[in-house]
Amino acid sequence: MYPITYITDCHDGNARARLSTRIGALFGQSPTIVAADGPDPESFAALTLLDCLLATSSLGEDGHPTITLLNIAPRDGVWPNGVPFCFFWYGKHLVASTFNARALSLVRRELGISHVYVTDIREAVTAAGFAPDEIEKIAGTQFRSLWYLPLLAKWVADDRAVPAVETAIPETLDEDPVVAVVDNFGNCKLDRDLGLTPGDVVTVAQSKNVTCYPHLTAVPRNTPGIIQGSSGTGFTELVIRGGSAAAAFGLRPGDPLSVQVAEKVA
């Protein structure tokens, strides 16, 4: 059995119950459901997906294959009934996701996953041999992340043929770093490594000088600091040891963070 993690912006109690039951019926075990909530679920999903895949490394042994599902599917009018779903492999680890450029941006940039396999729901369900009424039910539903995405993950995990088109992930570029995640301590996890050295002083949000420290315990208590955080490959994190950087700086997920080097260590 595969450990299954499901990152989704559809995470109310009713949705969790249905997702857990359907995935349990397909895989024989229920998933860990992670709520992509807050003002910018795409930035949260992007960093969380990257962290999930990076968490499979440095195990000291081969470890087990995992499945990560990701659903961030805004109905933006570009695609009929929302963006399509896709899949890709990271080594032996499977990801099935909405084809959302921002949500996939960090695995593109950090892991070199430039292409994914995009599917058409109606075509895939038809090829799987479903009856016409079931095809209409699955292809036309509002809750595609319940009725289709778990099926896609199961078919690919079982090595079944799924009609799909290899497609490049569109490149996205934010000029300024973005707060991807605000953790339960109020630490602000950025979406990149700023390349700072301990001792560097930066101006954050055009107002406050903040020093870069080698790790959290080096930051003076109740003082803001920039550190190499717990996410990504050493991604930068804005913290206040003993306090909330998000509250102090008025930051939420998705907010750009203007960072200018005020003083560089020689």
Accessible surface in RSA format (square Angstrom, percent):
REM  Atomic radii and reference values for relative SASA: ProtOr
REM  Chains: A
REM  Algorithm: Lee & Richards
REM  Probe-radius: 1.40
REM  Slices: 20
REM RES _ NUM      All-atoms   Total-Side   Main-Chain    Non-polar    All polar
REM                ABS   REL    ABS   REL    ABS   REL    ABS   REL    ABS   REL
RES MET A   1   173.62  89.9  98.84  65.4  74.77 178.0  98.27  83.6  75.34  99.8
RES TYR A   2    58.80  27.5  57.52  32.7   1.28   3.3  31.95  24.0  26.85  33.1
RES PRO A   3    69.94  51.0  60.04  54.7   9.91  36.0  68.63  56.7   1.31   8.1
RES ILE A   4     8.70   5.0   0.02   0.0   8.68  20.9   0.02   0.0   8.68  23.6
RES THR A   5    33.96  24.2  33.93  34.4   0.03   0.1   5.71   7.7  28.25  42.7
RES TYR A   6     0.00   0.0   0.00   0.0   0.00   0.0   0.00   0.0   0.00   0.0
RES ILE A   7     0.00   0.0   0.00   0.0   0.00   0.0   0.00   0.0   0.00   0.0
RES THR A   8     0.00   0.0   0.00   0.0   0.00   0.0   0.00   0.0   0.00   0.0
RES ASP A   9    57.53  40.3  36.95  36.8  20.58  48.7   9.16  21.6  48.37  48.2
RES CYS A  10    40.93  31.0  36.11  40.3   4.81  11.3  13.82  35.0  27.11  29.2
RES HIS A  11    50.85  27.8  44.24  30.7   6.61  16.9  30.36  31.3  20.49  23.8
RES ASP A  12    83.49  58.5  72.05  71.7  11.44  27.1  50.75 119.4  32.74  32.6
RES GLY A  13    55.25  68.1   0.00   N/A  55.25  68.1  37.32 102.4  17.93  40.2
RES ASN A  14    94.41  65.1  82.34  79.6  12.07  29.1  31.83  76.6  62.57  60.5
RES ALA A  15     1.26   1.2   1.25   1.9   0.02   0.0   1.25   1.8   0.02   0.0
RES ARG A  16    88.00  36.9  87.75  44.7   0.25   0.6  33.30  45.5  54.70  33.2
RES ALA A  17    59.53  54.7  48.40  74.7  11.13  25.3  58.99  83.1   0.55   1.5
RES ARG A  18   107.25  45.0 101.58  51.8   5.66  13.5  47.72  65.2  59.52  36.1
RES LEU A  19     0.00   0.0   0.00   0.0   0.00   0.0   0.00   0.0   0.00   0.0
RES SER A  20    29.53  25.0  29.41  39.2   0.12   0.3  17.60  37.5  11.93  16.7
RES THR A  21    99.60  70.8  90.27  91.5   9.33  22.2  72.36  97.2  27.24  41.2
RES ARG A  22    49.44  20.8  44.13  22.5   5.31  12.6  15.21  20.8  34.23  20.7
RES ILE A  23     0.14   0.1   0.14   0.1   0.00   0.0   0.14   0.1   0.00   0.0
RES GLY A  24    18.46  22.8   0.00   N/A  18.46  22.8  11.61  31.9   6.84  15.3
RES ALA A  25    90.85  83.5  46.83  72.3  44.02 100.1  59.96  84.4  30.89  81.8
RES LEU A  26    49.89  27.8  35.45  25.4  14.44  36.3  37.54  26.4  12.35  33.2
RES PHE A  27    22.63  11.3   6.49   4.0  16.14  42.0  10.53   6.4  12.11  34.6
RES GLY A  28    58.52  72.2   0.00   N/A  58.52  72.2  32.55  89.3  25.96  58.1
RES GLN A  29    45.45  25.4  36.84  26.9   8.60  20.5  23.44  49.9  22.00  16.7
RES SER A  30    70.40  59.5  45.12  60.2  25.28  58.2  23.91  50.9  46.49  65.1
RES PRO A  31    15.38  11.2   0.00   0.0  15.38  55.9   0.68   0.6  14.70  91.4
RES THR A  32    87.72  62.4  80.72  81.8   7.00  16.7  50.57  67.9  37.15  56.2
RES ILE A  33    21.05  12.0   4.93   3.7  16.12  38.9   4.93   3.6  16.12  43.7
RES VAL A  34    40.24  26.5  36.61  33.1   3.63   8.7  40.24  35.0   0.00   0.0
RES ALA A  35    21.83  20.1  13.10  20.2   8.73  19.9  13.10  18.5   8.73  23.1
RES ALA A  36     1.44   1.3   0.00   0.0   1.44   3.3   0.00   0.0   1.44   3.8
RES ASP A  37    77.39  54.2  69.89  69.6   7.50  17.7  19.19  45.2  58.20  58.0
RES GLY A  38    49.16  60.6   0.00   N/A  49.16  60.6  26.74  73.4  22.42  50.2
RES PRO A  39    68.64  50.0  27.50  25.1  41.14 149.5  40.59  33.5  28.06 174.4
RES ASP A  40    17.75  12.4  16.75  16.7   1.01   2.4   9.39  22.1   8.36   8.3
RES PRO A  41    34.31  25.0  34.31  31.3   0.00   0.0  34.31  28.3   0.00   0.0
RES GLU A  42    34.79  20.0  34.79  26.3   0.00   0.0   6.89  13.3  27.91  22.8
RES SER A  43     7.74   6.5   3.63   4.8   4.11   9.5   7.58  16.1   0.16   0.2
RES PHE A  44    36.55  18.3  36.55  22.6   0.00   0.0  36.55  22.2   0.00   0.0
RES ALA A  45     0.00   0.0   0.00   0.0   0.00   0.0   0.00   0.0   0.00   0.0
RES ALA A  46     4.17   3.8   3.93   6.1   0.24   0.5   3.93   5.5   0.24   0.6
RES LEU A  47     0.68   0.4   0.68   0.5   0.00   0.0   0.68   0.5   0.00   0.0
RES THR A  48    23.23  16.5  20.86  21.1   2.38   5.7  18.95  25.5   4.28   6.5
RES LEU A  49     0.01   0.0   0.01   0.0   0.00   0.0   0.01   0.0   0.00   0.0
RES LEU A  50     0.00   0.0   0.00   0.0   0.00   0.0   0.00   0.0   0.00   0.0
RES ASP A  51    41.25  28.9  36.87  36.7   4.38  10.4  22.03  51.9  19.22  19.2
RES CYS A  52    33.76  25.5  23.37  26.1  10.39  24.4  10.35  26.2  23.41  25.2
RES LEU A  53     0.78   0.4   0.77   0.5   0.01   0.0   0.77   0.5   0.01   0.0
RES LEU A  54    37.08  20.6  31.00  22.2   6.08  15.3  31.29  22.0   5.79  15.6
RES ALA A  55    74.13  68.2  45.90  70.8  28.23  64.2  58.87  82.9  15.26  40.4
RES THR A  56    26.62  18.9  13.61  13.8  13.01  31.0  13.05  17.5  13.57  20.5
RES SER A  57    62.44  52.8  46.42  62.0  16.02  36.9  39.36  83.8  23.08  32.3
RES SER A  58   119.85 101.3  69.55  92.8  50.30 115.9  49.83 106.1  70.02  98.1
RES LEU A  59    88.16  49.1  56.72  40.6  31.44  79.0  61.70  43.3  26.45  71.2
RES GLY A  60    84.12 103.7   0.00   N/A  84.12 103.7  45.76 125.6  38.36  85.9
RES GLU A  61   134.87  77.4 105.88  80.1  28.99  69.0  42.94  83.1  91.94  75.1
RES ASP A  62   128.53  90.0 109.78 109.3  18.75  44.3  31.29  73.6  97.24  97.0
RES GLY A  63    20.98  25.9   0.00   N/A  20.98  25.9   7.14  19.6  13.84  31.0
RES HIS A  64   134.04  73.3 126.51  87.9   7.53  19.3  78.71  81.1  55.33  64.4
RES PRO A  65    47.60  34.7  47.48  43.3   0.12   0.4  47.48  39.2   0.12   0.7
RES THR A  66    28.14  20.0  27.97  28.4   0.16   0.4  25.76  34.6   2.38   3.6
RES ILE A  67     0.82   0.5   0.00   0.0   0.82   2.0   0.00   0.0   0.82   2.2
RES THR A  68     5.09   3.6   5.09   5.2   0.00   0.0   0.00   0.0   5.09   7.7
RES LEU A  69     0.19   0.1   0.19   0.1   0.00   0.0   0.19   0.1   0.00   0.0
RES LEU A  70     0.00   0.0   0.00   0.0   0.00   0.0   0.00   0.0   0.00   0.0
RES ASN A  71     8.21   5.7   8.21   7.9   0.00   0.0   0.00   0.0   8.21   7.9
RES ILE A  72     3.56   2.0   3.56   2.7   0.00   0.0   3.56   2.6   0.00   0.0
RES ALA A  73    11.92  11.0   4.07   6.3   7.86  17.9   4.07   5.7   7.86  20.8
RES PRO A  74    59.51  43.4  48.35  44.1  11.16  40.6  59.51  49.1   0.00   0.0
RES ARG A  75   104.61  43.9  69.42  35.4  35.19  83.8  51.59  70.5  53.03  32.1
RES ASP A  76    81.14  56.8  45.99  45.8  35.15  83.1  36.56  86.0  44.58  44.5
RES GLY A  77    73.09  90.1   0.00   N/A  73.09  90.1  38.24 104.9  34.85  78.1
RES VAL A  78   114.91  75.6  84.78  76.8  30.12  72.6  91.16  79.2  23.75  64.4
RES TRP A  79   101.05  40.6  95.66  46.3   5.39  12.7  85.02  45.3  16.04  26.0
RES PRO A  80   123.11  89.7 100.19  91.3  22.92  83.3 112.28  92.7  10.83  67.3
RES ASN A  81    58.80  40.5  37.74  36.5  21.06  50.7  33.86  81.5  24.94  24.1
RES GLY A  82     3.78   4.7   0.00   N/A   3.78   4.7   0.04   0.1   3.74   8.4
RES VAL A  83     9.92   6.5   9.92   9.0   0.00   0.0   9.92   8.6   0.00   0.0
RES PRO A  84    17.57  12.8  13.70  12.5   3.88  14.1  17.57  14.5   0.00   0.0
RES PHE A  85     0.50   0.2   0.50   0.3   0.00   0.0   0.50   0.3   0.00   0.0
RES CYS A  86     0.00   0.0   0.00   0.0   0.00   0.0   0.00   0.0   0.00   0.0
RES PHE A  87    22.05  11.0  22.01  13.6   0.05   0.1  22.05  13.4   0.00   0.0
RES PHE A  88     4.97   2.5   4.83   3.0   0.14   0.4   4.97   3.0   0.00   0.0
RES TRP A  89   106.35  42.7  85.67  41.5  20.68  48.6  72.39  38.6  33.95  55.1
RES TYR A  90    62.03  29.0  60.16  34.2   1.87   4.9  36.57  27.5  25.46  31.4
RES GLY A  91    71.32  88.0   0.00   N/A  71.32  88.0  45.43 124.7  25.89  58.0
RES LYS A  92    81.47  39.7  71.58  43.9   9.88  23.5  62.88  56.6  18.59  19.8
RES HIS A  93    13.98   7.6  13.98   9.7   0.00   0.0   6.44   6.6   7.53   8.8
RES LEU A  94     0.67   0.4   0.35   0.2   0.33   0.8   0.35   0.2   0.33   0.9
RES VAL A  95     0.00   0.0   0.00   0.0   0.00   0.0   0.00   0.0   0.00   0.0
RES ALA A  96     0.05   0.0   0.05   0.1   0.00   0.0   0.05   0.1   0.00   0.0
RES SER A  97     0.03   0.0   0.03   0.0   0.00   0.0   0.03   0.1   0.00   0.0
RES THR A  98     0.00   0.0   0.00   0.0   0.00   0.0   0.00   0.0   0.00   0.0
RES PHE A  99    24.44  12.2  18.23  11.3   6.21  16.2  18.29  11.1   6.15  17.6
RES ASN A 100    10.61   7.3   6.57   6.4   4.03   9.7   5.11  12.3   5.50   5.3
RES ALA A 101    26.60  24.5  18.72  28.9   7.88  17.9  19.02  26.8   7.58  20.1
RES ARG A 102    76.59  32.2  74.32  37.9   2.27   5.4  41.42  56.6  35.16  21.3
RES ALA A 103     0.36   0.3   0.00   0.0   0.36   0.8   0.00   0.0   0.36   1.0
RES LEU A 104     0.05   0.0   0.05   0.0   0.00   0.0   0.05   0.0   0.00   0.0
RES SER A 105    22.27  18.8  19.65  26.2   2.62   6.0   9.50  20.2  12.76  17.9
RES LEU A 106     6.78   3.8   6.77   4.8   0.01   0.0   6.77   4.8   0.01   0.0
RES VAL A 107     0.36   0.2   0.16   0.1   0.20   0.5   0.16   0.1   0.20   0.5
RES ARG A 108    68.89  28.9  62.16  31.7   6.73  16.0   5.05   6.9  63.84  38.7
RES ARG A 109   113.11  47.5  83.58  42.6  29.53  70.3  67.62  92.4  45.49  27.6
RES GLU A 110    57.33  32.9  28.60  21.6  28.74  68.4   2.37   4.6  54.97  44.9
RES LEU A 111    38.63  21.5   9.78   7.0  28.85  72.5  16.09  11.3  22.54  60.7
RES GLY A 112    59.59  73.5   0.00   N/A  59.59  73.5  33.16  91.0  26.43  59.2
RES ILE A 113    21.25  12.1  16.62  12.4   4.62  11.1  21.25  15.3   0.00   0.0
RES SER A 114    48.07  40.6  45.56  60.8   2.51   5.8  24.71  52.6  23.36  32.7
RES HIS A 115    83.99  45.9  72.55  50.4  11.44  29.3  46.12  47.5  37.88  44.1
RES VAL A 116     0.00   0.0   0.00   0.0   0.00   0.0   0.00   0.0   0.00   0.0
RES TYR A 117    88.11  41.1  88.11  50.1   0.00   0.0  52.53  39.5  35.58  43.9
RES VAL A 118    21.64  14.2  18.70  16.9   2.94   7.1  18.70  16.2   2.94   8.0
RES THR A 119     3.11   2.2   0.00   0.0   3.11   7.4   1.90   2.6   1.21   1.8
RES ASP A 120    75.38  52.8  68.64  68.3   6.74  15.9  24.17  56.9  51.20  51.1
RES ILE A 121    17.17   9.8  14.05  10.5   3.12   7.5  14.05  10.1   3.12   8.5
RES ARG A 122   107.07  45.0 105.69  53.9   1.37   3.3  52.84  72.2  54.22  32.9
RES GLU A 123    96.67  55.5  87.96  66.5   8.71  20.7  35.61  68.9  61.06  49.9
RES ALA A 124     1.74   1.6   0.04   0.1   1.70   3.9   0.04   0.1   1.70   4.5
RES VAL A 125     0.00   0.0   0.00   0.0   0.00   0.0   0.00   0.0   0.00   0.0
RES THR A 126    74.10  52.7  64.16  65.0   9.94  23.7  58.49  78.6  15.61  23.6
RES ALA A 127    66.43  61.1  24.81  38.3  41.63  94.7  36.42  51.3  30.01  79.5
RES ALA A 128    29.34  27.0   3.08   4.7  26.26  59.7  10.23  14.4  19.11  50.6
RES GLY A 129    65.42  80.7   0.00   N/A  65.42  80.7  33.88  93.0  31.54  70.6
RES PHE A 130    53.07  26.6  39.41  24.4  13.66  35.6  43.76  26.5   9.32  26.7
RES ALA A 131    45.87  42.2  37.22  57.4   8.65  19.7  43.53  61.3   2.34   6.2
RES PRO A 132   107.45  78.3 104.89  95.6   2.56   9.3 107.17  88.5   0.28   1.7
RES ASP A 133   106.49  74.6  91.76  91.3  14.73  34.8  50.14 118.0  56.35  56.2
RES GLU A 134    76.49  43.9  75.88  57.4   0.61   1.5  19.96  38.6  56.53  46.2
RES ILE A 135    18.98  10.8  18.98  14.1   0.00   0.0  18.98  13.7   0.00   0.0
RES GLU A 136   100.86  57.9  94.33  71.4   6.53  15.5  47.16  91.2  53.70  43.8
RES LYS A 137   112.23  54.8  98.12  60.2  14.11  33.6  66.60  59.9  45.63  48.6
RES ILE A 138     6.11   3.5   6.11   4.6   0.00   0.0   6.11   4.4   0.00   0.0
RES ALA A 139    15.22  14.0   3.22   5.0  12.00  27.3   3.22   4.5  12.00  31.8
RES GLY A 140    55.27  68.2   0.00   N/A  55.27  68.2  28.22  77.4  27.05  60.6
RES THR A 141    23.35  16.6  13.53  13.7   9.82  23.4  13.82  18.6   9.53  14.4
RES GLN A 142   136.46  76.3 122.84  89.8  13.62  32.4  60.74 129.3  75.72  57.4
RES PHE A 143    23.18  11.6  20.51  12.7   2.67   7.0  23.06  14.0   0.13   0.4
RES ARG A 144     8.31   3.5   6.89   3.5   1.41   3.4   1.14   1.6   7.17   4.3
RES SER A 145     5.93   5.0   4.21   5.6   1.72   4.0   1.06   2.3   4.87   6.8
RES LEU A 146     4.59   2.6   4.59   3.3   0.00   0.0   4.59   3.2   0.00   0.0
RES TRP A 147    64.70  26.0  64.70  31.3   0.00   0.0  53.85  28.7  10.85  17.6
RES TYR A 148     0.00   0.0   0.00   0.0   0.00   0.0   0.00   0.0   0.00   0.0
RES LEU A 149     0.00   0.0   0.00   0.0   0.00   0.0   0.00   0.0   0.00   0.0
RES PRO A 150     0.00   0.0   0.00   0.0   0.00   0.0   0.00   0.0   0.00   0.0
RES LEU A 151    10.89   6.1  10.89   7.8   0.00   0.0  10.89   7.6   0.00   0.0
RES LEU A 152     0.00   0.0   0.00   0.0   0.00   0.0   0.00   0.0   0.00   0.0
RES ALA A 153     0.07   0.1   0.00   0.0   0.07   0.2   0.07   0.1   0.00   0.0
RES LYS A 154    50.05  24.4  50.05  30.7   0.00   0.0  19.95  18.0  30.10  32.1
RES TRP A 155    10.69   4.3  10.69   5.2   0.00   0.0   4.74   2.5   5.95   9.7
RES VAL A 156    12.37   8.1   7.49   6.8   4.88  11.8   8.82   7.7   3.55   9.6
RES ALA A 157    14.53  13.4   0.42   0.6  14.11  32.1   0.42   0.6  14.11  37.4
RES ASP A 158    68.45  47.9  42.31  42.1  26.14  61.8  19.40  45.7  49.05  48.9
RES ASP A 159   134.97  94.5 111.59 111.1  23.39  55.3  30.22  71.1 104.75 104.5
RES ARG A 160   117.61  49.4 103.44  52.7  14.18  33.8  39.12  53.5  78.50  47.6
RES ALA A 161   105.91  97.4  69.58 107.4  36.33  82.6  80.16 112.9  25.75  68.2
RES VAL A 162    22.59  14.9   2.42   2.2  20.17  48.6   3.51   3.0  19.08  51.8
RES PRO A 163    39.75  29.0  25.30  23.1  14.45  52.5  38.25  31.6   1.50   9.3
RES ALA A 164    38.32  35.2   3.46   5.3  34.86  79.3   5.66   8.0  32.66  86.5
RES VAL A 165   105.22  69.2 102.31  92.6   2.91   7.0 105.22  91.4   0.00   0.0
RES GLU A 166   104.62  60.1  80.01  60.5  24.61  58.6  17.76  34.4  86.86  70.9
RES THR A 167    43.07  30.6  39.20  39.7   3.87   9.2  37.97  51.0   5.10   7.7
RES ALA A 168    52.00  47.8  43.93  67.8   8.07  18.4  43.93  61.9   8.07  21.4
RES ILE A 169     1.78   1.0   0.03   0.0   1.75   4.2   0.03   0.0   1.75   4.7
RES PRO A 170    67.24  49.0  57.25  52.2   9.99  36.3  67.16  55.5   0.08   0.5
RES GLU A 171   130.42  74.9  99.31  75.1  31.10  74.0  24.92  48.2 105.50  86.1
RES THR A 172    55.65  39.6  33.22  33.7  22.43  53.5  31.35  42.1  24.30  36.7
RES LEU A 173   152.52  84.9 119.27  85.3  33.25  83.6 121.24  85.1  31.27  84.2
RES ASP A 174    60.04  42.1  52.96  52.7   7.08  16.8   7.27  17.1  52.77  52.6
RES GLU A 175   165.94  95.3 133.70 101.2  32.24  76.8  52.68 101.9 113.26  92.5
RES ASP A 176    61.68  43.2  58.78  58.5   2.90   6.9   1.64   3.9  60.04  59.9
RES PRO A 177    12.84   9.4  12.84  11.7   0.00   0.0  12.84  10.6   0.00   0.0
RES VAL A 178     8.90   5.9   8.90   8.1   0.00   0.0   8.90   7.7   0.00   0.0
RES VAL A 179     0.00   0.0   0.00   0.0   0.00   0.0   0.00   0.0   0.00   0.0
RES ALA A 180     0.35   0.3   0.35   0.5   0.00   0.0   0.35   0.5   0.00   0.0
RES VAL A 181    17.65  11.6  17.46  15.8   0.20   0.5  17.65  15.3   0.00   0.0
RES VAL A 182    44.10  29.0  21.77  19.7  22.33  53.8  21.77  18.9  22.33  60.6
RES ASP A 183    30.53  21.4  19.33  19.2  11.20  26.5  18.04  42.4  12.49  12.5
RES ASN A 184   136.26  94.0  90.58  87.5  45.68 110.0  50.81 122.3  85.45  82.6
RES PHE A 185   139.50  69.8 126.37  78.3  13.13  34.2 133.62  81.0   5.88  16.8
RES GLY A 186     7.16   8.8   0.00   N/A   7.16   8.8   5.85  16.0   1.31   2.9
RES ASN A 187    13.83   9.5  13.83  13.4   0.00   0.0   0.00   0.0  13.83  13.4
RES CYS A 188     0.00   0.0   0.00   0.0   0.00   0.0   0.00   0.0   0.00   0.0
RES LYS A 189    21.38  10.4  21.30  13.1   0.08   0.2  17.21  15.5   4.18   4.4
RES LEU A 190     0.00   0.0   0.00   0.0   0.00   0.0   0.00   0.0   0.00   0.0
RES ASP A 191    13.91   9.7  13.91  13.8   0.00   0.0   5.78  13.6   8.13   8.1
RES ARG A 192    47.96  20.1  47.89  24.4   0.07   0.2  21.98  30.0  25.98  15.7
RES ASP A 193    72.41  50.7  49.28  49.0  23.14  54.7  17.09  40.2  55.32  55.2
RES LEU A 194    41.89  23.3  14.86  10.6  27.03  67.9  20.18  14.2  21.71  58.4
RES GLY A 195    54.18  66.8   0.00   N/A  54.18  66.8  34.38  94.4  19.79  44.3
RES LEU A 196    21.07  11.7   5.43   3.9  15.65  39.3   5.43   3.8  15.65  42.1
RES THR A 197    64.80  46.1  63.66  64.5   1.14   2.7  39.99  53.7  24.81  37.5
RES PRO A 198    64.69  47.1  53.93  49.2  10.76  39.1  54.39  44.9  10.30  64.0
RES GLY A 199    32.98  40.7   0.00   N/A  32.98  40.7  22.03  60.5  10.94  24.5
RES ASP A 200     0.06   0.0   0.06   0.1   0.00   0.0   0.00   0.0   0.06   0.1
RES VAL A 201    27.50  18.1  27.50  24.9   0.00   0.0  27.50  23.9   0.00   0.0
RES VAL A 202     0.00   0.0   0.00   0.0   0.00   0.0   0.00   0.0   0.00   0.0
RES THR A 203    32.37  23.0  32.18  32.6   0.19   0.5  21.24  28.5  11.13  16.8
RES VAL A 204     0.00   0.0   0.00   0.0   0.00   0.0   0.00   0.0   0.00   0.0
RES ALA A 205    40.63  37.4  23.37  36.1  17.25  39.2  28.78  40.5  11.85  31.4
RES GLN A 206   143.19  80.1 112.55  82.3  30.64  73.0  38.82  82.6 104.37  79.2
RES SER A 207    84.27  71.2  45.61  60.9  38.66  89.1  44.13  94.0  40.13  56.2
RES LYS A 208    89.32  43.6  86.27  52.9   3.05   7.3  62.64  56.4  26.68  28.4
RES ASN A 209   102.72  70.8  74.58  72.1  28.14  67.8  19.25  46.3  83.46  80.7
RES VAL A 210     1.04   0.7   0.00   0.0   1.04   2.5   1.04   0.9   0.00   0.0
RES THR A 211    40.30  28.7  38.17  38.7   2.14   5.1  15.46  20.8  24.84  37.6
RES CYS A 212     2.78   2.1   1.94   2.2   0.83   2.0   0.00   0.0   2.78   3.0
RES TYR A 213    41.36  19.3  40.28  22.9   1.07   2.8  24.72  18.6  16.63  20.5
RES PRO A 214    71.08  51.8  52.11  47.5  18.97  69.0  55.43  45.8  15.65  97.3
RES HIS A 215    97.76  53.4  96.42  67.0   1.34   3.4  72.21  74.4  25.55  29.7
RES LEU A 216    73.73  41.1  70.97  50.8   2.75   6.9  70.97  49.8   2.75   7.4
RES THR A 217    97.30  69.2  81.80  82.9  15.50  36.9  68.71  92.3  28.60  43.2
RES ALA A 218    36.72  33.8  15.12  23.3  21.60  49.1  24.15  34.0  12.57  33.3
RES VAL A 219     0.23   0.1   0.00   0.0   0.23   0.5   0.15   0.1   0.07   0.2
RES PRO A 220    63.06  46.0  53.33  48.6   9.73  35.4  63.06  52.1   0.00   0.0
RES ARG A 221   155.75  65.4 138.25  70.5  17.51  41.7  52.45  71.7 103.30  62.6
RES ASN A 222   116.98  80.7  91.98  88.9  25.00  60.2  27.51  66.2  89.47  86.5
RES THR A 223    45.64  32.5  44.86  45.5   0.77   1.8  28.31  38.0  17.33  26.2
RES PRO A 224    33.35  24.3  31.41  28.6   1.94   7.1  31.41  25.9   1.94  12.1
RES GLY A 225     0.00   0.0   0.00   N/A   0.00   0.0   0.00   0.0   0.00   0.0
RES ILE A 226     0.10   0.1   0.10   0.1   0.00   0.0   0.10   0.1   0.00   0.0
RES ILE A 227    10.11   5.8  10.11   7.5   0.00   0.0  10.11   7.3   0.00   0.0
RES GLN A 228    70.01  39.1  55.21  40.4  14.80  35.2  47.68 101.5  22.33  16.9
RES GLY A 229    18.90  23.3   0.00   N/A  18.90  23.3   4.65  12.8  14.25  31.9
RES SER A 230    97.68  82.5  54.35  72.5  43.33  99.8  56.45 120.2  41.23  57.8
RES SER A 231     5.56   4.7   5.12   6.8   0.45   1.0   0.85   1.8   4.72   6.6
RES GLY A 232    18.82  23.2   0.00   N/A  18.82  23.2   0.00   0.0  18.82  42.2
RES THR A 233    79.48  56.5  57.22  58.0  22.26  53.0  58.07  78.0  21.41  32.4
RES GLY A 234    27.83  34.3   0.00   N/A  27.83  34.3  20.85  57.2   6.98  15.6
RES PHE A 235     3.39   1.7   2.95   1.8   0.44   1.1   2.95   1.8   0.44   1.3
RES THR A 236     0.77   0.5   0.09   0.1   0.67   1.6   0.06   0.1   0.71   1.1
RES GLU A 237     7.70   4.4   7.70   5.8   0.00   0.0   0.43   0.8   7.27   5.9
RES LEU A 238     0.00   0.0   0.00   0.0   0.00   0.0   0.00   0.0   0.00   0.0
RES VAL A 239     0.36   0.2   0.36   0.3   0.00   0.0   0.36   0.3   0.00   0.0
RES ILE A 240    20.70  11.8  17.53  13.1   3.16   7.6  17.53  12.6   3.16   8.6
RES ARG A 241    59.81  25.1  57.53  29.3   2.28   5.4   9.18  12.5  50.63  30.7
RES GLY A 242    64.35  79.4   0.00   N/A  64.35  79.4  26.95  74.0  37.39  83.7
RES GLY A 243    31.33  38.6   0.00   N/A  31.33  38.6  25.60  70.3   5.72  12.8
RES SER A 244    40.20  34.0  30.71  41.0   9.50  21.9  25.33  53.9  14.88  20.8
RES ALA A 245     0.00   0.0   0.00   0.0   0.00   0.0   0.00   0.0   0.00   0.0
RES ALA A 246    12.27  11.3  10.28  15.9   1.99   4.5  10.60  14.9   1.67   4.4
RES ALA A 247    82.54  75.9  49.47  76.3  33.07  75.2  61.15  86.1  21.38  56.6
RES ALA A 248    49.11  45.2  17.98  27.7  31.13  70.8  30.46  42.9  18.65  49.4
RES PHE A 249    27.71  13.9   2.85   1.8  24.86  64.7   9.23   5.6  18.47  52.9
RES GLY A 250    59.69  73.6   0.00   N/A  59.69  73.6  35.40  97.1  24.30  54.4
RES LEU A 251    18.57  10.3  11.43   8.2   7.14  17.9  11.43   8.0   7.14  19.2
RES ARG A 252   143.60  60.3 142.97  72.9   0.62   1.5  49.43  67.6  94.16  57.1
RES PRO A 253    24.77  18.1  22.05  20.1   2.72   9.9  22.05  18.2   2.72  16.9
RES GLY A 254    23.46  28.9   0.00   N/A  23.46  28.9   5.21  14.3  18.25  40.9
RES ASP A 255    40.66  28.5  40.35  40.2   0.31   0.7   6.91  16.3  33.74  33.7
RES PRO A 256    89.65  65.3  77.12  70.3  12.53  45.5  77.22  63.8  12.43  77.3
RES LEU A 257     1.31   0.7   0.72   0.5   0.59   1.5   1.31   0.9   0.00   0.0
RES SER A 258    18.17  15.4  14.42  19.2   3.75   8.6  10.77  22.9   7.40  10.4
RES VAL A 259    30.80  20.3   6.28   5.7  24.53  59.1   6.28   5.5  24.53  66.5
RES GLN A 260   110.96  62.0 107.35  78.5   3.61   8.6  29.62  63.1  81.34  61.7
RES VAL A 261    80.20  52.8  49.18  44.5  31.02  74.8  49.18  42.7  31.02  84.1
RES ALA A 262    56.80  52.2  15.93  24.6  40.87  93.0  25.37  35.7  31.43  83.3
RES GLU A 263   113.17  65.0 107.07  81.0   6.10  14.5  35.90  69.4  77.27  63.1
RES LYS A 264   116.45  56.8  91.70  56.3  24.75  58.9  77.01  69.3  39.44  42.0
RES VAL A 265    71.61  47.1  51.93  47.0  19.67  47.4  57.85  50.3  13.76  37.3
RES ALA A 266   143.34 131.8  72.05 111.2  71.29 162.2 110.33 155.4  33.02  87.5
END  Absolute sums over single chains surface
CHAIN  1 A    12275.1       8941.7       3333.4       6836.9       5438.2
END  Absolute sums over all chains
TOTAL         12275.1       8941.7       3333.4       6836.9       5438.2
